[in-house]
Amino acid sequence: MAGKNGHEFEAPGSFVLIMTFFAVFVLVYLLNWKYLSDLWPIN
């Protein structure tokens, strides 16, 4: 049983930072995919 001194969830800021980085990464990936699909039309 974890008490007050247990390692439950110590750094919520790092989780927010990771999720922000992941969201920016996905956004850049999708924008580049759209840009490439406009540059290289497939007949």
Secondary structure, DSSP 8 states (H G I E B T S, - for coil): ---TTS-S---HHHHHHHHHHHHHHHHHHHHHHHHHHHHS---
